């Protein structure tokens, strides 16, 4: 699915030359755009696709998304010190969309991303970051399924 979405990046798409379907005339980039518009994505799913696939993962957008998702995860983070709620969500979003492909999550790496001690990550936040990251990946997969459903519906 990401290869379809990445072709929609305005920096790299030549609609006459790049075909989404590998050259067969049945599916174009415009079809993928239309499918995305009919997929009824939630605001979270739409923003996750923008962050992950469209290169909108600037530090300002990541901070905005972290702030917007904070109320969604407050109940899950009830056993964590409230001072670290934002840090957990921010680290999960950074690992979701802004790290290189060869990045491996570690307590030291997460400490650097969140600006906290690795011991805080190790003792208190690591499992919570994993849960938030897993939830973000599930939301993205659900968005991809909705888009695929619309693509298959049109063919």
C-alpha angles and dihedrals in degrees: 000000000000091000089058092047095045091056088063092063103118092219094063109027124105100177093201095051107030116069121190095211099053098262105314112123097232101087130036135178088257089059090056090050090050091048090051091052092052096042093087094225118189116242089254092052092047092051093045090055090049092050096044104035110019098050095246091134097119117148091251092053092047091053091048092049091047090052092047094050095045096089090050092059101037093097092050091049096050093119092052123087106264090233089069100046093093091045092054093051093043094051091048092051092046091052090045098055116359109052126090120262094253094053115126116197112245133162091247093049091047090048090055092047092050098038093236135112116281088232091062089051092046097047103035118006111037098088092043092052089051091052094050091046091049090050091051090052090050091052090051092049090050090051090050090050091052091051092046090050090055092046091052091045092058095050 
